[in-house]
């Protein structure tokens, strides 16, 4: 994506976001607005040290944890809406 999330006018079954934790959390409501009911979000770019903060930030707005992938100190999480 190049530009602003606000320009997107549809919803998706799957959204993938590879952005550092603080930016992911800042954008989480906008990201959520792009996902269909019962859709999936795959987030990555999360430092292993910040994975709990990231998970909490997304579960606080209605996501549920599905699966986690860790490699080389980086975390990716699959979340359900």
mmCIF file of the N, C-alpha and C atoms, coordinates in Angstrom:
data_MODEL
# 
_entry.id   MODEL 
# 
loop_
_atom_site.group_PDB 
_atom_site.id 
_atom_site.type_symbol 
_atom_site.label_atom_id 
_atom_site.label_alt_id 
_atom_site.label_comp_id 
_atom_site.label_asym_id 
_atom_site.label_entity_id 
_atom_site.label_seq_id 
_atom_site.pdbx_PDB_ins_code 
_atom_site.Cartn_x 
_atom_site.Cartn_y 
_atom_site.Cartn_z 
_atom_site.occupancy 
_atom_site.B_iso_or_equiv 
_atom_site.pdbx_formal_charge 
_atom_site.auth_seq_id 
_atom_site.auth_comp_id 
_atom_site.auth_asym_id 
_atom_site.auth_atom_id 
_atom_site.pdbx_PDB_model_num 
ATOM 1   N N  . UNK A 1 1  ? 0.848   -1.179  0.000  1.00 0.00 ? 1  UNK A N  1 
ATOM 2   C CA . UNK A 1 1  ? 0.000   0.000   0.000  1.00 0.00 ? 1  UNK A CA 1 
ATOM 3   C C  . UNK A 1 1  ? 0.879   1.222   0.000  1.00 0.00 ? 1  UNK A C  1 
ATOM 4   N N  . UNK A 1 2  ? 0.552   2.127   -0.826 1.00 0.00 ? 2  UNK A N  1 
ATOM 5   C CA . UNK A 1 2  ? 1.216   3.418   -0.861 1.00 0.00 ? 2  UNK A CA 1 
ATOM 6   C C  . UNK A 1 2  ? 0.151   4.459   -0.571 1.00 0.00 ? 2  UNK A C  1 
ATOM 7   N N  . UNK A 1 3  ? 0.336   5.246   0.445  1.00 0.00 ? 3  UNK A N  1 
ATOM 8   C CA . UNK A 1 3  ? -0.647  6.262   0.786  1.00 0.00 ? 3  UNK A CA 1 
ATOM 9   C C  . UNK A 1 3  ? -1.298  5.980   2.111  1.00 0.00 ? 3  UNK A C  1 
ATOM 10  N N  . UNK A 1 4  ? -2.521  6.437   2.242  1.00 0.00 ? 4  UNK A N  1 
ATOM 11  C CA . UNK A 1 4  ? -3.228  6.391   3.512  1.00 0.00 ? 4  UNK A CA 1 
ATOM 12  C C  . UNK A 1 4  ? -4.258  5.262   3.544  1.00 0.00 ? 4  UNK A C  1 
ATOM 13  N N  . UNK A 1 5  ? -4.406  4.641   4.717  1.00 0.00 ? 5  UNK A N  1 
ATOM 14  C CA . UNK A 1 5  ? -5.413  3.586   4.869  1.00 0.00 ? 5  UNK A CA 1 
ATOM 15  C C  . UNK A 1 5  ? -6.826  4.120   4.667  1.00 0.00 ? 5  UNK A C  1 
ATOM 16  N N  . UNK A 1 6  ? -7.033  5.391   4.956  1.00 0.00 ? 6  UNK A N  1 
ATOM 17  C CA . UNK A 1 6  ? -8.372  5.975   4.844  1.00 0.00 ? 6  UNK A CA 1 
ATOM 18  C C  . UNK A 1 6  ? -8.891  5.990   3.411  1.00 0.00 ? 6  UNK A C  1 
ATOM 19  N N  . UNK A 1 7  ? -8.004  5.835   2.422  1.00 0.00 ? 7  UNK A N  1 
ATOM 20  C CA . UNK A 1 7  ? -8.441  5.855   1.025  1.00 0.00 ? 7  UNK A CA 1 
ATOM 21  C C  . UNK A 1 7  ? -9.030  4.519   0.575  1.00 0.00 ? 7  UNK A C  1 
ATOM 22  N N  . UNK A 1 8  ? -8.864  3.478   1.370  1.00 0.00 ? 8  UNK A N  1 
ATOM 23  C CA . UNK A 1 8  ? -9.383  2.151   1.012  1.00 0.00 ? 8  UNK A CA 1 
ATOM 24  C C  . UNK A 1 8  ? -10.857 2.084   1.382  1.00 0.00 ? 8  UNK A C  1 
ATOM 25  N N  . UNK A 1 9  ? -11.685 1.682   0.438  1.00 0.00 ? 9  UNK A N  1 
ATOM 26  C CA . UNK A 1 9  ? -13.135 1.711   0.624  1.00 0.00 ? 9  UNK A CA 1 
ATOM 27  C C  . UNK A 1 9  ? -13.781 0.332   0.694  1.00 0.00 ? 9  UNK A C  1 
ATOM 28  N N  . UNK A 1 10 ? -13.016 -0.709  0.911  1.00 0.00 ? 10 UNK A N  1 
ATOM 29  C CA . UNK A 1 10 ? -13.604 -2.045  0.999  1.00 0.00 ? 10 UNK A CA 1 
ATOM 30  C C  . UNK A 1 10 ? -12.967 -2.809  2.142  1.00 0.00 ? 10 UNK A C  1 
ATOM 31  N N  . UNK A 1 11 ? -13.529 -3.993  2.417  1.00 0.00 ? 11 UNK A N  1 
ATOM 32  C CA . UNK A 1 11 ? -13.014 -4.851  3.484  1.00 0.00 ? 11 UNK A CA 1 
ATOM 33  C C  . UNK A 1 11 ? -12.433 -6.117  2.871  1.00 0.00 ? 11 UNK A C  1 
ATOM 34  N N  . UNK A 1 12 ? -11.540 -6.761  3.624  1.00 0.00 ? 12 UNK A N  1 
ATOM 35  C CA . UNK A 1 12 ? -10.825 -7.925  3.132  1.00 0.00 ? 12 UNK A CA 1 
ATOM 36  C C  . UNK A 1 12 ? -10.949 -9.084  4.111  1.00 0.00 ? 12 UNK A C  1 
ATOM 37  N N  . UNK A 1 13 ? -10.855 -10.309 3.595  1.00 0.00 ? 13 UNK A N  1 
ATOM 38  C CA . UNK A 1 13 ? -10.862 -11.503 4.447  1.00 0.00 ? 13 UNK A CA 1 
ATOM 39  C C  . UNK A 1 13 ? -9.550  -11.645 5.203  1.00 0.00 ? 13 UNK A C  1 
ATOM 40  N N  . UNK A 1 14 ? -8.468  -11.157 4.611  1.00 0.00 ? 14 UNK A N  1 
ATOM 41  C CA . UNK A 1 14 ? -7.139  -11.249 5.208  1.00 0.00 ? 14 UNK A CA 1 
ATOM 42  C C  . UNK A 1 14 ? -6.397  -9.941  4.984  1.00 0.00 ? 14 UNK A C  1 
ATOM 43  N N  . UNK A 1 15 ? -5.831  -9.411  6.055  1.00 0.00 ? 15 UNK A N  1 
ATOM 44  C CA . UNK A 1 15 ? -4.963  -8.236  5.967  1.00 0.00 ? 15 UNK A CA 1 
ATOM 45  C C  . UNK A 1 15 ? -3.617  -8.631  6.561  1.00 0.00 ? 15 UNK A C  1 
ATOM 46  N N  . UNK A 1 16 ? -2.540  -8.268  5.871  1.00 0.00 ? 16 UNK A N  1 
ATOM 47  C CA . UNK A 1 16 ? -1.183  -8.543  6.333  1.00 0.00 ? 16 UNK A CA 1 
ATOM 48  C C  . UNK A 1 16 ? -0.483  -7.215  6.554  1.00 0.00 ? 16 UNK A C  1 
ATOM 49  N N  . UNK A 1 17 ? 0.091   -7.044  7.740  1.00 0.00 ? 17 UNK A N  1 
ATOM 50  C CA . UNK A 1 17 ? 0.790   -5.800  8.069  1.00 0.00 ? 17 UNK A CA 1 
ATOM 51  C C  . UNK A 1 17 ? 2.153   -6.134  8.670  1.00 0.00 ? 17 UNK A C  1 
ATOM 52  N N  . UNK A 1 18 ? 3.207   -5.721  7.996  1.00 0.00 ? 18 UNK A N  1 
ATOM 53  C CA . UNK A 1 18 ? 4.576   -5.937  8.465  1.00 0.00 ? 18 UNK A CA 1 
ATOM 54  C C  . UNK A 1 18 ? 5.159   -4.574  8.820  1.00 0.00 ? 18 UNK A C  1 
ATOM 55  N N  . UNK A 1 19 ? 4.898   -4.153  10.050 1.00 0.00 ? 19 UNK A N  1 
ATOM 56  C CA . UNK A 1 19 ? 5.275   -2.821  10.525 1.00 0.00 ? 19 UNK A CA 1 
ATOM 57  C C  . UNK A 1 19 ? 5.729   -2.970  11.971 1.00 0.00 ? 19 UNK A C  1 
ATOM 58  N N  . UNK A 1 20 ? 6.663   -2.148  12.404 1.00 0.00 ? 20 UNK A N  1 
ATOM 59  C CA . UNK A 1 20 ? 7.130   -2.240  13.796 1.00 0.00 ? 20 UNK A CA 1 
ATOM 60  C C  . UNK A 1 20 ? 5.975   -2.030  14.774 1.00 0.00 ? 20 UNK A C  1 
ATOM 61  N N  . UNK A 1 21 ? 6.125   -2.567  15.957 1.00 0.00 ? 21 UNK A N  1 
ATOM 62  C CA . UNK A 1 21 ? 5.062   -2.653  16.961 1.00 0.00 ? 21 UNK A CA 1 
ATOM 63  C C  . UNK A 1 21 ? 4.362   -1.332  17.240 1.00 0.00 ? 21 UNK A C  1 
ATOM 64  N N  . UNK A 1 22 ? 5.117   -0.286  17.511 1.00 0.00 ? 22 UNK A N  1 
ATOM 65  C CA . UNK A 1 22 ? 4.483   0.985   17.872 1.00 0.00 ? 22 UNK A CA 1 
ATOM 66  C C  . UNK A 1 22 ? 3.605   1.530   16.749 1.00 0.00 ? 22 UNK A C  1 
ATOM 67  N N  . UNK A 1 23 ? 4.034   1.369   15.509 1.00 0.00 ? 23 UNK A N  1 
ATOM 68  C CA . UNK A 1 23 ? 3.217   1.812   14.377 1.00 0.00 ? 23 UNK A CA 1 
ATOM 69  C C  . UNK A 1 23 ? 1.988   0.924   14.207 1.00 0.00 ? 23 UNK A C  1 
ATOM 70  N N  . UNK A 1 24 ? 2.166   -0.384  14.375 1.00 0.00 ? 24 UNK A N  1 
ATOM 71  C CA . UNK A 1 24 ? 1.014   -1.295  14.314 1.00 0.00 ? 24 UNK A CA 1 
ATOM 72  C C  . UNK A 1 24 ? -0.049  -0.882  15.320 1.00 0.00 ? 24 UNK A C  1 
ATOM 73  N N  . UNK A 1 25 ? 0.380   -0.601  16.533 1.00 0.00 ? 25 UNK A N  1 
ATOM 74  C CA . UNK A 1 25 ? -0.575  -0.240  17.581 1.00 0.00 ? 25 UNK A CA 1 
ATOM 75  C C  . UNK A 1 25 ? -1.224  1.108   17.304 1.00 0.00 ? 25 UNK A C  1 
ATOM 76  N N  . UNK A 1 26 ? -0.471  2.028   16.763 1.00 0.00 ? 26 UNK A N  1 
ATOM 77  C CA . UNK A 1 26 ? -1.033  3.338   16.424 1.00 0.00 ? 26 UNK A CA 1 
ATOM 78  C C  . UNK A 1 26 ? -2.100  3.203   15.328 1.00 0.00 ? 26 UNK A C  1 
ATOM 79  N N  . UNK A 1 27 ? -1.911  2.261   14.422 1.00 0.00 ? 27 UNK A N  1 
ATOM 80  C CA . UNK A 1 27 ? -2.800  2.090   13.274 1.00 0.00 ? 27 UNK A CA 1 
ATOM 81  C C  . UNK A 1 27 ? -3.860  1.016   13.482 1.00 0.00 ? 27 UNK A C  1 
ATOM 82  N N  . UNK A 1 28 ? -3.923  0.398   14.645 1.00 0.00 ? 28 UNK A N  1 
ATOM 83  C CA . UNK A 1 28 ? -4.746  -0.802  14.832 1.00 0.00 ? 28 UNK A CA 1 
ATOM 84  C C  . UNK A 1 28 ? -6.229  -0.596  14.536 1.00 0.00 ? 28 UNK A C  1 
ATOM 85  N N  . UNK A 1 29 ? -6.802  0.528   14.905 1.00 0.00 ? 29 UNK A N  1 
ATOM 86  C CA . UNK A 1 29 ? -8.230  0.765   14.615 1.00 0.00 ? 29 UNK A CA 1 
ATOM 87  C C  . UNK A 1 29 ? -8.456  0.896   13.112 1.00 0.00 ? 29 UNK A C  1 
ATOM 88  N N  . UNK A 1 30 ? -7.548  1.583   12.417 1.00 0.00 ? 30 UNK A N  1 
ATOM 89  C CA . UNK A 1 30 ? -7.668  1.709   10.964 1.00 0.00 ? 30 UNK A CA 1 
ATOM 90  C C  . UNK A 1 30 ? -7.509  0.350   10.288 1.00 0.00 ? 30 UNK A C  1 
ATOM 91  N N  . UNK A 1 31 ? -6.566  -0.448  10.773 1.00 0.00 ? 31 UNK A N  1 
ATOM 92  C CA . UNK A 1 31 ? -6.373  -1.790  10.224 1.00 0.00 ? 31 UNK A CA 1 
ATOM 93  C C  . UNK A 1 31 ? -7.624  -2.633  10.461 1.00 0.00 ? 31 UNK A C  1 
ATOM 94  N N  . UNK A 1 32 ? -8.176  -2.561  11.650 1.00 0.00 ? 32 UNK A N  1 
ATOM 95  C CA . UNK A 1 32 ? -9.387  -3.332  11.981 1.00 0.00 ? 32 UNK A CA 1 
ATOM 96  C C  . UNK A 1 32 ? -10.535 -2.978  11.043 1.00 0.00 ? 32 UNK A C  1 
ATOM 97  N N  . UNK A 1 33 ? -10.648 -1.716  10.676 1.00 0.00 ? 33 UNK A N  1 
ATOM 98  C CA . UNK A 1 33 ? -11.751 -1.281  9.814  1.00 0.00 ? 33 UNK A CA 1 
ATOM 99  C C  . UNK A 1 33 ? -11.669 -1.875  8.411  1.00 0.00 ? 33 UNK A C  1 
ATOM 100 N N  . UNK A 1 34 ? -10.531 -2.445  8.050  1.00 0.00 ? 34 UNK A N  1 
ATOM 101 C CA . UNK A 1 34 ? -10.348 -3.031  6.719  1.00 0.00 ? 34 UNK A CA 1 
ATOM 102 C C  . UNK A 1 34 ? -10.674 -4.518  6.663  1.00 0.00 ? 34 UNK A C  1 
ATOM 103 N N  . UNK A 1 35 ? -10.993 -5.120  7.805  1.00 0.00 ? 35 UNK A N  1 
ATOM 104 C CA . UNK A 1 35 ? -11.149 -6.571  7.878  1.00 0.00 ? 35 UNK A CA 1 
ATOM 105 C C  . UNK A 1 35 ? -12.623 -6.959  7.976  1.00 0.00 ? 35 UNK A C  1 
ATOM 106 N N  . UNK A 1 36 ? -13.025 -7.930  7.130  1.00 0.00 ? 36 UNK A N  1 
ATOM 107 C CA . UNK A 1 36 ? -14.379 -8.483  7.182  1.00 0.00 ? 36 UNK A CA 1 
ATOM 108 C C  . UNK A 1 36 ? -14.660 -9.069  8.557  1.00 0.00 ? 36 UNK A C  1 
ATOM 109 N N  . UNK A 1 37 ? -15.953 -9.157  8.889  1.00 0.00 ? 37 UNK A N  1 
ATOM 110 C CA . UNK A 1 37 ? -16.333 -9.903  10.088 1.00 0.00 ? 37 UNK A CA 1 
ATOM 111 C C  . UNK A 1 37 ? -15.761 -11.310 9.957  1.00 0.00 ? 37 UNK A C  1 
ATOM 112 N N  . UNK A 1 38 ? -15.199 -11.814 11.015 1.00 0.00 ? 38 UNK A N  1 
ATOM 113 C CA . UNK A 1 38 ? -14.565 -13.131 11.044 1.00 0.00 ? 38 UNK A CA 1 
ATOM 114 C C  . UNK A 1 38 ? -13.335 -13.226 10.146 1.00 0.00 ? 38 UNK A C  1 
ATOM 115 N N  . UNK A 1 39 ? -12.767 -12.074 9.769  1.00 0.00 ? 39 UNK A N  1 
ATOM 116 C CA . UNK A 1 39 ? -11.564 -12.057 8.948  1.00 0.00 ? 39 UNK A CA 1 
ATOM 117 C C  . UNK A 1 39 ? -10.315 -12.297 9.774  1.00 0.00 ? 39 UNK A C  1 
ATOM 118 N N  . UNK A 1 40 ? -9.183  -12.340 9.089  1.00 0.00 ? 40 UNK A N  1 
ATOM 119 C CA . UNK A 1 40 ? -7.897  -12.618 9.720  1.00 0.00 ? 40 UNK A CA 1 
ATOM 120 C C  . UNK A 1 40 ? -6.943  -11.443 9.544  1.00 0.00 ? 40 UNK A C  1 
ATOM 121 N N  . UNK A 1 41 ? -6.089  -11.273 10.533 1.00 0.00 ? 41 UNK A N  1 
ATOM 122 C CA . UNK A 1 41 ? -5.024  -10.278 10.478 1.00 0.00 ? 41 UNK A CA 1 
ATOM 123 C C  . UNK A 1 41 ? -3.713  -10.982 10.783 1.00 0.00 ? 41 UNK A C  1 
ATOM 124 N N  . UNK A 1 42 ? -2.752  -10.849 9.885  1.00 0.00 ? 42 UNK A N  1 
ATOM 125 C CA . UNK A 1 42 ? -1.404  -11.351 10.124 1.00 0.00 ? 42 UNK A CA 1 
ATOM 126 C C  . UNK A 1 42 ? -0.508  -10.139 10.324 1.00 0.00 ? 42 UNK A C  1 
ATOM 127 N N  . UNK A 1 43 ? 0.011   -9.994  11.536 1.00 0.00 ? 43 UNK A N  1 
ATOM 128 C CA . UNK A 1 43 ? 0.907   -8.880  11.844 1.00 0.00 ? 43 UNK A CA 1 
ATOM 129 C C  . UNK A 1 43 ? 2.310   -9.423  12.066 1.00 0.00 ? 43 UNK A C  1 
ATOM 130 N N  . UNK A 1 44 ? 3.291   -8.692  11.564 1.00 0.00 ? 44 UNK A N  1 
ATOM 131 C CA . UNK A 1 44 ? 4.688   -9.061  11.787 1.00 0.00 ? 44 UNK A CA 1 
ATOM 132 C C  . UNK A 1 44 ? 5.493   -7.777  11.911 1.00 0.00 ? 44 UNK A C  1 
ATOM 133 N N  . UNK A 1 45 ? 6.792   -7.934  12.173 1.00 0.00 ? 45 UNK A N  1 
ATOM 134 C CA . UNK A 1 45 ? 7.619   -6.770  12.444 1.00 0.00 ? 45 UNK A CA 1 
ATOM 135 C C  . UNK A 1 45 ? 7.635   -6.448  13.927 1.00 0.00 ? 45 UNK A C  1 
ATOM 136 N N  . UNK A 1 46 ? 7.221   -7.418  14.721 1.00 0.00 ? 46 UNK A N  1 
ATOM 137 C CA . UNK A 1 46 ? 7.102   -7.236  16.168 1.00 0.00 ? 46 UNK A CA 1 
ATOM 138 C C  . UNK A 1 46 ? 8.335   -7.827  16.845 1.00 0.00 ? 46 UNK A C  1 
ATOM 139 N N  . UNK A 1 47 ? 9.014   -7.004  17.612 1.00 0.00 ? 47 UNK A N  1 
ATOM 140 C CA . UNK A 1 47 ? 10.148  -7.490  18.393 1.00 0.00 ? 47 UNK A CA 1 
ATOM 141 C C  . UNK A 1 47 ? 9.632   -8.475  19.433 1.00 0.00 ? 47 UNK A C  1 
ATOM 142 N N  . UNK A 1 48 ? 10.397  -9.520  19.682 1.00 0.00 ? 48 UNK A N  1 
ATOM 143 C CA . UNK A 1 48 ? 9.999   -10.518 20.678 1.00 0.00 ? 48 UNK A CA 1 
ATOM 144 C C  . UNK A 1 48 ? 9.772   -9.867  22.046 1.00 0.00 ? 48 UNK A C  1 
ATOM 145 N N  . UNK A 1 49 ? 10.507  -8.801  22.325 1.00 0.00 ? 49 UNK A N  1 
ATOM 146 C CA . UNK A 1 49 ? 10.357  -8.091  23.600 1.00 0.00 ? 49 UNK A CA 1 
ATOM 147 C C  . UNK A 1 49 ? 9.023   -7.351  23.705 1.00 0.00 ? 49 UNK A C  1 
ATOM 148 N N  . UNK A 1 50 ? 8.382   -7.067  22.567 1.00 0.00 ? 50 UNK A N  1 
ATOM 149 C CA . UNK A 1 50 ? 7.131   -6.299  22.571 1.00 0.00 ? 50 UNK A CA 1 
ATOM 150 C C  . UNK A 1 50 ? 5.913   -7.132  22.180 1.00 0.00 ? 50 UNK A C  1 
ATOM 151 N N  . UNK A 1 51 ? 6.075   -8.446  22.104 1.00 0.00 ? 51 UNK A N  1 
ATOM 152 C CA . UNK A 1 51 ? 4.956   -9.270  21.622 1.00 0.00 ? 51 UNK A CA 1 
ATOM 153 C C  . UNK A 1 51 ? 3.749   -9.211  22.549 1.00 0.00 ? 51 UNK A C  1 
ATOM 154 N N  . UNK A 1 52 ? 3.957   -9.178  23.866 1.00 0.00 ? 52 UNK A N  1 
ATOM 155 C CA . UNK A 1 52 ? 2.826   -9.107  24.796 1.00 0.00 ? 52 UNK A CA 1 
ATOM 156 C C  . UNK A 1 52 ? 2.090   -7.778  24.667 1.00 0.00 ? 52 UNK A C  1 
ATOM 157 N N  . UNK A 1 53 ? 2.837   -6.699  24.499 1.00 0.00 ? 53 UNK A N  1 
ATOM 158 C CA . UNK A 1 53 ? 2.240   -5.373  24.299 1.00 0.00 ? 53 UNK A CA 1 
ATOM 159 C C  . UNK A 1 53 ? 1.401   -5.354  23.017 1.00 0.00 ? 53 UNK A C  1 
ATOM 160 N N  . UNK A 1 54 ? 1.947   -5.936  21.955 1.00 0.00 ? 54 UNK A N  1 
ATOM 161 C CA . UNK A 1 54 ? 1.228   -5.974  20.682 1.00 0.00 ? 54 UNK A CA 1 
ATOM 162 C C  . UNK A 1 54 ? -0.044  -6.812  20.794 1.00 0.00 ? 54 UNK A C  1 
ATOM 163 N N  . UNK A 1 55 ? 0.074   -7.994  21.375 1.00 0.00 ? 55 UNK A N  1 
ATOM 164 C CA . UNK A 1 55 ? -1.094  -8.861  21.505 1.00 0.00 ? 55 UNK A CA 1 
ATOM 165 C C  . UNK A 1 55 ? -2.177  -8.193  22.337 1.00 0.00 ? 55 UNK A C  1 
ATOM 166 N N  . UNK A 1 56 ? -1.796  -7.591  23.435 1.00 0.00 ? 56 UNK A N  1 
ATOM 167 C CA . UNK A 1 56 ? -2.758  -6.902  24.293 1.00 0.00 ? 56 UNK A CA 1 
ATOM 168 C C  . UNK A 1 56 ? -3.451  -5.768  23.546 1.00 0.00 ? 56 UNK A C  1 
ATOM 169 N N  . UNK A 1 57 ? -2.687  -5.030  22.760 1.00 0.00 ? 57 UNK A N  1 
ATOM 170 C CA . UNK A 1 57 ? -3.265  -3.925  21.998 1.00 0.00 ? 57 UNK A CA 1 
ATOM 171 C C  . UNK A 1 57 ? -4.323  -4.376  21.014 1.00 0.00 ? 57 UNK A C  1 
ATOM 172 N N  . UNK A 1 58 ? -4.128  -5.533  20.411 1.00 0.00 ? 58 UNK A N  1 
ATOM 173 C CA . UNK A 1 58 ? -5.110  -6.032  19.452 1.00 0.00 ? 58 UNK A CA 1 
ATOM 174 C C  . UNK A 1 58 ? -6.270  -6.760  20.122 1.00 0.00 ? 58 UNK A C  1 
ATOM 175 N N  . UNK A 1 59 ? -6.015  -7.493  21.181 1.00 0.00 ? 59 UNK A N  1 
ATOM 176 C CA . UNK A 1 59 ? -7.127  -8.160  21.865 1.00 0.00 ? 59 UNK A CA 1 
ATOM 177 C C  . UNK A 1 59 ? -8.026  -7.135  22.551 1.00 0.00 ? 59 UNK A C  1 
ATOM 178 N N  . UNK A 1 60 ? -7.470  -6.010  22.956 1.00 0.00 ? 60 UNK A N  1 
ATOM 179 C CA . UNK A 1 60 ? -8.270  -4.948  23.576 1.00 0.00 ? 60 UNK A CA 1 
ATOM 180 C C  . UNK A 1 60 ? -9.321  -4.369  22.633 1.00 0.00 ? 60 UNK A C  1 
ATOM 181 N N  . UNK A 1 61 ? -9.112  -4.508  21.324 1.00 0.00 ? 61 UNK A N  1 
ATOM 182 C CA . UNK A 1 61 ? -10.088 -3.960  20.374 1.00 0.00 ? 61 UNK A CA 1 
ATOM 183 C C  . UNK A 1 61 ? -10.875 -5.056  19.653 1.00 0.00 ? 61 UNK A C  1 
ATOM 184 N N  . UNK A 1 62 ? -10.858 -6.271  20.191 1.00 0.00 ? 62 UNK A N  1 
ATOM 185 C CA . UNK A 1 62 ? -11.745 -7.305  19.668 1.00 0.00 ? 62 UNK A CA 1 
ATOM 186 C C  . UNK A 1 62 ? -11.116 -8.448  18.904 1.00 0.00 ? 62 UNK A C  1 
ATOM 187 N N  . UNK A 1 63 ? -9.812  -8.439  18.722 1.00 0.00 ? 63 UNK A N  1 
ATOM 188 C CA . UNK A 1 63 ? -9.158  -9.558  18.053 1.00 0.00 ? 63 UNK A CA 1 
ATOM 189 C C  . UNK A 1 63 ? -8.922  -10.688 19.038 1.00 0.00 ? 63 UNK A C  1 
ATOM 190 N N  . UNK A 1 64 ? -8.850  -11.900 18.523 1.00 0.00 ? 64 UNK A N  1 
ATOM 191 C CA . UNK A 1 64 ? -8.465  -13.031 19.366 1.00 0.00 ? 64 UNK A CA 1 
ATOM 192 C C  . UNK A 1 64 ? -7.228  -13.691 18.757 1.00 0.00 ? 64 UNK A C  1 
ATOM 193 N N  . UNK A 1 65 ? -6.409  -14.223 19.630 1.00 0.00 ? 65 UNK A N  1 
ATOM 194 C CA . UNK A 1 65 ? -5.147  -14.848 19.235 1.00 0.00 ? 65 UNK A CA 1 
ATOM 195 C C  . UNK A 1 65 ? -5.414  -16.181 18.561 1.00 0.00 ? 65 UNK A C  1 
ATOM 196 N N  . UNK A 1 66 ? -4.702  -16.435 17.464 1.00 0.00 ? 66 UNK A N  1 
ATOM 197 C CA . UNK A 1 66 ? -4.821  -17.693 16.744 1.00 0.00 ? 66 UNK A CA 1 
ATOM 198 C C  . UNK A 1 66 ? -3.506  -18.463 16.769 1.00 0.00 ? 66 UNK A C  1 
ATOM 199 N N  . UNK A 1 67 ? -2.425  -17.830 16.322 1.00 0.00 ? 67 UNK A N  1 
ATOM 200 C CA . UNK A 1 67 ? -1.143  -18.523 16.197 1.00 0.00 ? 67 UNK A CA 1 
ATOM 201 C C  . UNK A 1 67 ? -0.003  -17.511 16.230 1.00 0.00 ? 67 UNK A C  1 
ATOM 202 N N  . UNK A 1 68 ? 1.165   -17.995 16.654 1.00 0.00 ? 68 UNK A N  1 
ATOM 203 C CA . UNK A 1 68 ? 2.351   -17.141 16.761 1.00 0.00 ? 68 UNK A CA 1 
ATOM 204 C C  . UNK A 1 68 ? 3.525   -17.820 16.064 1.00 0.00 ? 68 UNK A C  1 
ATOM 205 N N  . UNK A 1 69 ? 4.336   -17.019 15.400 1.00 0.00 ? 69 UNK A N  1 
ATOM 206 C CA . UNK A 1 69 ? 5.535   -17.499 14.726 1.00 0.00 ? 69 UNK A CA 1 
ATOM 207 C C  . UNK A 1 69 ? 6.702   -16.649 15.216 1.00 0.00 ? 69 UNK A C  1 
ATOM 208 N N  . UNK A 1 70 ? 7.784   -17.275 15.672 1.00 0.00 ? 70 UNK A N  1 
ATOM 209 C CA . UNK A 1 70 ? 8.942   -16.540 16.179 1.00 0.00 ? 70 UNK A CA 1 
ATOM 210 C C  . UNK A 1 70 ? 10.190  -17.030 15.451 1.00 0.00 ? 70 UNK A C  1 
ATOM 211 N N  . UNK A 1 71 ? 10.975  -16.070 14.966 1.00 0.00 ? 71 UNK A N  1 
ATOM 212 C CA . UNK A 1 71 ? 12.240  -16.415 14.309 1.00 0.00 ? 71 UNK A CA 1 
ATOM 213 C C  . UNK A 1 71 ? 13.207  -15.249 14.436 1.00 0.00 ? 71 UNK A C  1 
ATOM 214 N N  . UNK A 1 72 ? 14.394  -15.521 14.939 1.00 0.00 ? 72 UNK A N  1 
ATOM 215 C CA . UNK A 1 72 ? 15.445  -14.514 15.007 1.00 0.00 ? 72 UNK A CA 1 
ATOM 216 C C  . UNK A 1 72 ? 15.089  -13.285 15.818 1.00 0.00 ? 72 UNK A C  1 
ATOM 217 N N  . UNK A 1 73 ? 14.288  -13.454 16.863 1.00 0.00 ? 73 UNK A N  1 
ATOM 218 C CA . UNK A 1 73 ? 13.913  -12.323 17.702 1.00 0.00 ? 73 UNK A CA 1 
ATOM 219 C C  . UNK A 1 73 ? 12.715  -11.533 17.203 1.00 0.00 ? 73 UNK A C  1 
ATOM 220 N N  . UNK A 1 74 ? 12.134  -11.958 16.082 1.00 0.00 ? 74 UNK A N  1 
ATOM 221 C CA . UNK A 1 74 ? 10.963  -11.285 15.513 1.00 0.00 ? 74 UNK A CA 1 
ATOM 222 C C  . UNK A 1 74 ? 9.746   -12.187 15.616 1.00 0.00 ? 74 UNK A C  1 
ATOM 223 N N  . UNK A 1 75 ? 8.596   -11.561 15.773 1.00 0.00 ? 75 UNK A N  1 
ATOM 224 C CA . UNK A 1 75 ? 7.344   -12.291 15.976 1.00 0.00 ? 75 UNK A CA 1 
ATOM 225 C C  . UNK A 1 75 ? 6.336   -11.899 14.901 1.00 0.00 ? 75 UNK A C  1 
ATOM 226 N N  . UNK A 1 76 ? 5.605   -12.891 14.434 1.00 0.00 ? 76 UNK A N  1 
ATOM 227 C CA . UNK A 1 76 ? 4.421   -12.679 13.604 1.00 0.00 ? 76 UNK A CA 1 
ATOM 228 C C  . UNK A 1 76 ? 3.264   -13.345 14.336 1.00 0.00 ? 76 UNK A C  1 
ATOM 229 N N  . UNK A 1 77 ? 2.104   -12.728 14.285 1.00 0.00 ? 77 UNK A N  1 
ATOM 230 C CA . UNK A 1 77 ? 0.919   -13.286 14.939 1.00 0.00 ? 77 UNK A CA 1 
ATOM 231 C C  . UNK A 1 77 ? -0.249  -13.299 13.970 1.00 0.00 ? 77 UNK A C  1 
ATOM 232 N N  . UNK A 1 78 ? -0.977  -14.395 14.004 1.00 0.00 ? 78 UNK A N  1 
ATOM 233 C CA . UNK A 1 78 ? -2.214  -14.509 13.259 1.00 0.00 ? 78 UNK A CA 1 
ATOM 234 C C  . UNK A 1 78 ? -3.346  -14.280 14.249 1.00 0.00 ? 78 UNK A C  1 
ATOM 235 N N  . UNK A 1 79 ? -4.199  -13.310 13.936 1.00 0.00 ? 79 UNK A N  1 
ATOM 236 C CA . UNK A 1 79 ? -5.297  -12.918 14.822 1.00 0.00 ? 79 UNK A CA 1 
ATOM 237 C C  . UNK A 1 79 ? -6.614  -13.040 14.078 1.00 0.00 ? 79 UNK A C  1 
ATOM 238 N N  . UNK A 1 80 ? -7.665  -13.391 14.809 1.00 0.00 ? 80 UNK A N  1 
ATOM 239 C CA . UNK A 1 80 ? -9.020  -13.473 14.256 1.00 0.00 ? 80 UNK A CA 1 
ATOM 240 C C  . UNK A 1 80 ? -9.830  -12.286 14.739 1.00 0.00 ? 80 UNK A C  1 
ATOM 241 N N  . UNK A 1 81 ? -10.733 -11.833 13.885 1.00 0.00 ? 81 UNK A N  1 
ATOM 242 C CA . UNK A 1 81 ? -11.642 -10.765 14.301 1.00 0.00 ? 81 UNK A CA 1 
ATOM 243 C C  . UNK A 1 81 ? -12.943 -11.369 14.758 1.00 0.00 ? 81 UNK A C  1 
# 
